[in-house]
Amino acid sequence: MGVWKNKSTEFNGVTHIRKDNLANNLLYGVMDFLQWGFLRVGGFQNITRNPAVTDSFGVNNRYRLRYSSDPSYTAGQVWEGFRNDWVWESGITFEGISPIRVSGVWIDNSFYGLTHSTYSHYVDYPNGRIIFDTPVDSAKTVSAEFSHRTVGIARASEPFIQELLYDSYDMESVHDYTLVGSGTRNQLGQRRLQLPVIGVEVVRSLPSEGYELGGSEYVFNDVLFHIFADNEDERNDIRDAILNQNRKVICLINRGSMKEDSNYPLQLDSLGSPKPSAVMYPYLVGPGGYKWKDAQFTNTVSTDMEPVNRWLHRATVRSTFTAIMSNI
């Protein structure tokens, strides 16, 4: 006996329960837009050995990596930078400067490329660290040239409050970050986040409105941007950057179609290194990419909060995103 088909017995706007719909496409689409947008306006810092980049206390060993104790690896395999969230994207230039892609490491002042037979390694860009195939003695000096993001983007659902690394720019604040287990850096987790950071959250959906006869409608979702910084000026700059996007239309990626691509993942592999043919954000949403729908920032407003203490300054920006969806 055949199945009697009746639209009244079927979901509207859902074709597959495992395909991302508006909420996830909006959440990750906004995060993709912010991450690329901040890089385009200089939201990165290049860490070089010569000239060496110094901090506010005149310490110039930012390029040095720290011997890290990660129980997932043999001691000596993992060496991490003073900040994580290294920039892997290419094709970006700001005021004549481009982010540095890691090409290798220095061990006791000798350079070794990624595939060198003695010190073969790979780069875990999100966690800002080098993973060696075989352990490197803790007495060695390991360093690298890299770029780190100066504004982190994360889902608000991550337990990042406990993982925030305040004063991460002040080497002196942890005495010497190259010491094993020094200061607040002796934290293990899926991801350690440092200030400033924006936690992105998709919240309640407002009542939809009809768009056209035949089934389409305007759908509204509020997105919260929780801003955390260790000084008021940075908080204000980030808050204003988001407020300035009011009425901005952005492109959302069809994450379901992207995951079905035989080359997926298209950017970073499972180890956190960019794939040889890594696709940049503008191409993902451009012609021939995986563009899904447009969404617009509207009614964007902010609320500042009193600082919790000397190092945590907060603000929340709320924006209503408008998209046109089919309800058939």
Secondary structure, 3 states (H helix, E strand, C coil): CCCCCCHHHCCCCCCCCCCCCHHHHHHHHHHHHHHHHHHHCCCEEEECECCECCCCCCCCCCCECEECCCCCCCCCCEEECCCCCECCCCCCCECCECCCCCCEEEECCEEEECCCCCCCEEEECCCCEEEECCCCCCCCCEECCEEEECCEEEECCCCHHHHCECCCCCHHHHCCCCCCCCHHHCCCCCCCCECCEEEEEEEEEEEEEECCCCCEEEEEEEEEEEEEECCHHHHHHHHHHHHCCCCCEEEEECHHHHHCCCCCCCCECCCCCECCCCCCHHHHCCCCCCEEEEEEEEEEEEEEEEEEECCEEEEEEEEEEEEEEECC
